[in-house]
Amino acid sequence: MKRKALIAMAALILAGSMLRGQEVLMHTGLNTFFDNNEFAGSEYKISQTMAGINLSPDIGIRWDSVYTINIGASLLHEFGSTDFTDRIFPTAYAQYHSGRLRFVMGAFPRTLVLDKYPRMFYQDSVGYYRPNVNGILLEYGENQRYMNVWLDWTGRQTHTVREAFFVGYSGRYTKGVFYAQHYGYMFHYASRTDPVVHEALHDNILLRTSLGVDLSGRTFLDQLDASAGWVLGLERERNAGNGWLAMNGFHLDVRAEYRFAGIFNTLYSGKGLMSYYNDHDINLYWGDPAYRSGFYNRTDIYIRFLRKKNIDMELAWTLHFMEGRVFNEQMLKVKVDLNLMRPLSKNKIINNI
């Protein structure tokens, strides 16, 4: 497998050298995490410690300034494991990026699109253990004004694996200090090939629309942002005869940050999400199971020891208010992102961190 990967990379570089205006792109990402959850006695979450390191090197060719092909891998090693690598996630994708328009297809880093999604859609462990999207992204815009549609195929149907995929869309529009923002997806969870017993097909739709105000840089605080809106969940178990189940709720997010310290509070109040969790748990739901509670408030108090363009080190203490109790969580994360660009027609390497 290693020999085939090296041959593929060599072929990629050779093919790129035959193109005009080409550049070699070298990227290395490192994400190491220690996440200790203490939920003893909770009905909705379990106590566990997740810790490990994810190394994601890849190499690519860019030509005509808009076309790119990347190939690499994301290597996961969990702390305490005796294996050098516990899981390998292949990275291989083609990208067209011109101005505000971007199209990506293949196996590409989750950070390109899904890193922005709130935890009610994707809990933290998804980023640790499923770092890549396998599918398609079409996006137009930039950070403060954008819209996109995407597909993430998470399960290829076999005799042991259910067919499963996400299809979603998100967007943001900013006008001055005000903004409107939307996140949404549908998760399609089908059966295995020729199952021994009937397996119901599930469709889960989750939508969150909000209005906010961003006063970052307009007060003594470095960041001050607040948004509020509505959450709608729609779920069905086909052939069960009960149709669509609807869950509505209100959410409020507030973030304040000064220099190296900050606080982020998110509140959800409404009907508990994830109706079929007891039947299929994390196979059917990728969001934080704390949102099964009708009232949930999460407060993250964090310190960023390092905060540069290419490295981020954060220590956080999190308080979870639900079920009439307070639970806590401690996290330490270090992220490094290095990019190098080398035009093949020159000997100079450009640091593009």
Phi and psi in degrees as a GROMACS rama.xvg file:
@    title "Ramachandran Plot"
@    xaxis  label "Phi"
@    yaxis  label "Psi"
@TYPE xy
-64.5098  -39.1818  LYS-2
-64.1829  -42.2456  ARG-3
-63.5911  -38.6419  LYS-4
-65.1368  -40.8147  ALA-5
-66.1286  -39.9624  LEU-6
-63.2495  -40.8041  ILE-7
-64.3204  -41.3196  ALA-8
-65.454  -42.2181  MET-9
-62.5973  -41.5988  ALA-10
-64.4557  -35.7887  ALA-11
-64.3626  -45.925  LEU-12
-64.6675  -41.2883  ILE-13
-63.3845  -42.7129  LEU-14
-65.3407  -38.5601  ALA-15
-66.8626  -32.1418  GLY-16
-67.1578  -14.2485  SER-17
-90.0163  -3.50592  MET-18
-97.7596  158.901  LEU-19
-86.8522  146.667  ARG-20
59.3552  32.755  GLY-21
-88.7254  156.318  GLN-22
-138.967  144.835  GLU-23
-93.604  128.332  VAL-24
-110.462  126.991  LEU-25
-120.937  126.337  MET-26
-133.312  140.133  HIS-27
-135.549  123.748  THR-28
-116.101  140.582  GLY-29
-132.993  128.409  LEU-30
-132.922  111.069  ASN-31
-115.386  139  THR-32
-140.407  146.391  PHE-33
-135.646  113.617  PHE-34
-131.737  106.425  ASP-35
-107.605  114.073  ASN-36
-101.396  130.013  ASN-37
-120.382  97.8936  GLU-38
-128.16  35.7477  PHE-39
-58.2376  127.867  ALA-40
88.4946  -0.6592  GLY-41
-80.9259  144.252  SER-42
-81.4467  -21.484  GLU-43
-107.433  -27.1552  TYR-44
-132.739  158.005  LYS-45
-111.33  155.627  ILE-46
-79.5017  133.296  SER-47
-164.138  160.144  GLN-48
-122.173  124.017  THR-49
-112.813  126.594  MET-50
-150.672  138.966  ALA-51
174.202  -171.643  GLY-52
-138.632  136.95  ILE-53
-120.947  116.092  ASN-54
-108.258  127.041  LEU-55
-129.819  80.888  SER-56
-86.7645  145.104  PRO-57
-154.202  160.1  ASP-58
-132.48  145.448  ILE-59
-145.896  169.681  GLY-60
-123.676  131.043  ILE-61
-121.097  134.432  ARG-62
-137.293  154.98  TRP-63
53.9797  22.8542  ASP-64
65.4053  -6.42838  SER-65
-124.866  -19.7096  VAL-66
-103.637  135.908  TYR-67
-141.327  141.158  THR-68
-126.087  128.001  ILE-69
-123.659  144.928  ASN-70
-143.275  140.589  ILE-71
178.848  -148.247  GLY-72
-161.387  158.378  ALA-73
-115.668  118.795  SER-74
-107.283  122.926  LEU-75
-107.684  126.567  LEU-76
-122.808  122.62  HIS-77
-91.1993  137.415  GLU-78
-58.9638  134.304  PHE-79
94.3625  -12.5007  GLY-80
-78.0971  145.995  SER-81
-90.0353  -6.06426  THR-82
-86.5779  145.258  ASP-83
-63.6769  -44.2286  PHE-84
-133.21  125.614  THR-85
-85.0909  -35.7768  ASP-86
-147.472  146.636  ARG-87
-123.359  126.074  ILE-88
-113.298  114.778  PHE-89
-67.356  142.659  PRO-90
-119.192  121.853  THR-91
-161.725  114.26  ALA-92
-153.175  156.179  TYR-93
-109.535  143.662  ALA-94
-138.987  138.73  GLN-95
-117.468  121.015  TYR-96
-137.221  107.016  HIS-97
-132.881  114.417  SER-98
62.1393  -122.535  GLY-99
-92.3253  -4.96618  ARG-100
-97.3368  131.146  LEU-101
-138.134  134.391  ARG-102
-128.884  127.103  PHE-103
-129.934  138.257  VAL-104
-144.436  133.587  MET-105
135.105  -149.371  GLY-106
-105.696  104.935  ALA-107
-129.781  160.469  PHE-108
-59.2503  137.861  PRO-109
-59.6938  -27.8495  ARG-110
-63.5026  -18.6458  THR-111
-65.6417  -26.5969  LEU-112
-143.008  -41.8995  VAL-113
-93.6331  -5.66193  LEU-114
-65.4941  -23.7005  ASP-115
-78.8782  -18.2656  LYS-116
-67.9982  140.201  TYR-117
-65.6525  165.864  PRO-118
-67.9586  -21.0291  ARG-119
-66.6903  -19.9282  MET-120
-91.6107  -46.0964  PHE-121
-137.267  117.724  TYR-122
-75.1766  166.637  GLN-123
-57.298  -36.2559  ASP-124
-64.1873  -23.3855  SER-125
-62.883  -42.6279  VAL-126
-66.1601  -30.7807  GLY-127
-72.2109  -45.2685  TYR-128
-110.473  -6.15982  TYR-129
-134.451  68.9291  ARG-130
-72.5835  -15.1086  PRO-131
-115.566  149.078  ASN-132
-97.496  138.634  VAL-133
-113.179  96.8014  ASN-134
168.846  -132.046  GLY-135
-138.714  144.914  ILE-136
-134.857  130.098  LEU-137
-126.186  118.785  LEU-138
-136.413  143.194  GLU-139
-132.617  130.074  TYR-140
125.928  -156.642  GLY-141
-142.637  -167.438  GLU-142
-57.5734  -44.307  ASN-143
-93.6527  -16.7911  GLN-144
-139.167  105.552  ARG-145
-155.477  163.144  TYR-146
-149.623  146.777  MET-147
-150.28  160.116  ASN-148
-130.815  148.85  VAL-149
-155.143  160.723  TRP-150
-134.928  133.372  LEU-151
-129.877  109.165  ASP-152
-89.2505  113.438  TRP-153
-106.514  -10.6614  THR-154
-150.333  116.48  GLY-155
-89.3001  124.808  ARG-156
-63.1129  124.946  GLN-157
-140.032  -171.555  THR-158
-71.6342  -16.5544  HIS-159
-118.441  -11.6188  THR-160
-121.041  133.373  VAL-161
-78.0154  146.397  ARG-162
-70.5381  131.868  GLU-163
-154.294  142.192  ALA-164
-160.19  154.935  PHE-165
-105.393  143.061  PHE-166
-133.338  130.178  VAL-167
-150.022  176.051  GLY-168
-153.033  151.335  TYR-169
-151.949  164.596  SER-170
-170.923  164.505  GLY-171
-149.771  139.19  ARG-172
-130.25  125.496  TYR-173
-116  134.295  THR-174
-135.367  104.764  LYS-175
65.1411  -125.793  GLY-176
-90.8871  -6.14431  VAL-177
-100.891  152.258  PHE-178
-151.915  156.084  TYR-179
-119.262  139.484  ALA-180
-141.951  144.094  GLN-181
-141.234  140.38  HIS-182
-130.008  141.833  TYR-183
-161.596  150.052  GLY-184
-158.037  163.292  TYR-185
-123.43  132.393  MET-186
-108.143  122.792  PHE-187
-104.647  119.104  HIS-188
-124.648  99.57  TYR-189
-98.6597  -163.528  ALA-190
-99.5441  178.345  SER-191
-81.4759  174.602  ARG-192
-75.5013  124.245  THR-193
46.8497  61.2394  ASP-194
-66.0689  150.439  PRO-195
-65.4095  -41.382  VAL-196
-121.733  158.278  VAL-197
-61.4943  135.181  HIS-198
-119.212  118.175  GLU-199
-67.1336  143.461  ALA-200
-89.3033  134.57  LEU-201
-115.835  142.386  HIS-202
-124.384  123.591  ASP-203
-119.817  125.278  ASN-204
-117.345  131.452  ILE-205
-133.457  127.632  LEU-206
-129.897  139.325  LEU-207
-139.691  116.874  ARG-208
-119.511  134.816  THR-209
-146.084  158.154  SER-210
-117.058  140.506  LEU-211
-145.121  171.356  GLY-212
-132.918  131.81  VAL-213
-115.71  107.903  ASP-214
-104.514  20.2282  LEU-215
-59.0065  130.049  SER-216
82.1744  -2.89828  GLY-217
-105.941  -2.94633  ARG-218
-129.998  -174.226  THR-219
-68.9361  -15.0205  PHE-220
-80.5312  146.997  LEU-221
-72.2096  -32.3361  ASP-222
-142.96  131.449  GLN-223
-146.81  113.527  LEU-224
-143.832  135.56  ASP-225
-141.436  140.324  ALA-226
-146.126  151.969  SER-227
-145.138  150.93  ALA-228
-176.817  -160.677  GLY-229
-119.254  142.994  TRP-230
-115.612  134.005  VAL-231
-129.843  123.532  LEU-232
-114.312  133.82  GLY-233
-127.864  126.735  LEU-234
-135.784  148.58  GLU-235
-148.586  148.616  ARG-236
-112.882  105.485  GLU-237
-60.9583  143.584  ARG-238
71.9964  4.85933  ASN-239
-84.3824  -17.7574  ALA-240
83.5871  2.86349  GLY-241
-103.744  3.73544  ASN-242
64.4775  -154.596  GLY-243
-84.4887  137.339  TRP-244
-100.241  129.562  LEU-245
-109.713  136.146  ALA-246
-131.083  123.137  MET-247
-116.769  150.262  ASN-248
-164.264  165.808  GLY-249
-108.347  140.496  PHE-250
-129.608  150.199  HIS-251
-141.218  125.653  LEU-252
-120.082  135.439  ASP-253
-138.396  129.521  VAL-254
-128.188  132.955  ARG-255
-133.805  135.218  ALA-256
-144.39  136.84  GLU-257
-136.897  118.996  TYR-258
54.1692  -112.034  ARG-259
-99.6884  0.753678  PHE-260
-121.415  150.39  ALA-261
-158.853  170.013  GLY-262
-140.107  136.312  ILE-263
-130.553  120.132  PHE-264
-118.919  131.877  ASN-265
-130.611  132.622  THR-266
-122.817  136.036  LEU-267
-128  131.575  TYR-268
-138.541  121.898  SER-269
163.863  -152.608  GLY-270
-81.2098  138.682  LYS-271
-60.3035  138.675  GLY-272
-86.7534  175.439  LEU-273
65.8669  65.0525  MET-274
-62.5582  -33.6697  SER-275
-103.851  24.908  TYR-276
-61.1312  -39.3328  TYR-277
-66.0127  -20.275  ASN-278
-89.5688  -36.8656  ASP-279
-131.122  -5.83285  HIS-280
36.2377  -127.115  ASP-281
-72.0999  -11.7529  ILE-282
-69.8091  -29.2873  ASN-283
-102.321  -25.6037  LEU-284
-125.301  126.73  TYR-285
-104.42  -5.72617  TRP-286
-82.2395  172.33  GLY-287
-68.0618  121.099  ASP-288
-64.9752  -9.65008  PRO-289
-62.2185  -23.6881  ALA-290
-76.2945  2.84106  TYR-291
-71.0219  -21.1742  ARG-292
-76.3974  143.766  SER-293
-71.6613  -20.4441  GLY-294
-136.207  123.046  PHE-295
-145.365  126.476  TYR-296
-125.849  128.639  ASN-297
-120.129  129.747  ARG-298
-122.624  115.606  THR-299
-101.07  121.397  ASP-300
-111.385  118.71  ILE-301
-135.35  156.584  TYR-302
-128.11  131.177  ILE-303
-106.591  106.742  ARG-304
-72.4714  -36.9016  PHE-305
-129.257  134.226  LEU-306
-148.383  84.3135  ARG-307
-121.074  176.377  LYS-308
-63.3439  -31.5648  LYS-309
-110.307  -1.67985  ASN-310
-148.993  140.72  ILE-311
-142.367  122.897  ASP-312
-122.754  119.953  MET-313
-131.985  134.122  GLU-314
-115.298  128.849  LEU-315
-134.039  143.476  ALA-316
-117.79  123.215  TRP-317
-117.622  134.021  THR-318
-109.797  129.43  LEU-319
-113.069  117.599  HIS-320
-104.675  111.3  PHE-321
-166.244  162.235  MET-322
57.2773  25.9541  GLU-323
71.5594  15.902  GLY-324
-134.585  172.891  ARG-325
-121.801  122.537  VAL-326
-111.661  161.532  PHE-327
-136.437  162.635  ASN-328
-147.287  143.771  GLU-329
-123.923  135.418  GLN-330
-135.764  140.132  MET-331
-131.529  123.162  LEU-332
-132.05  140.075  LYS-333
-129.502  125.51  VAL-334
-122.948  133.162  LYS-335
-127.477  134.34  VAL-336
-137.073  109.659  ASP-337
-117.245  132.253  LEU-338
-129.798  132.087  ASN-339
-125.299  140.396  LEU-340
-126.676  131.304  MET-341
-130.375  110.977  ARG-342
-65.7112  129.897  PRO-343
-70.323  -17.4705  LEU-344
-86.4315  -2.63624  SER-345
-131.045  168.46  LYS-346
-99.9789  -3.91697  ASN-347
-85.3025  132.943  LYS-348
-97.2001  128.912  ILE-349
-99.0646  122.878  ILE-350
-80.233  116.289  ASN-351
-116.265  38.9889  ASN-352
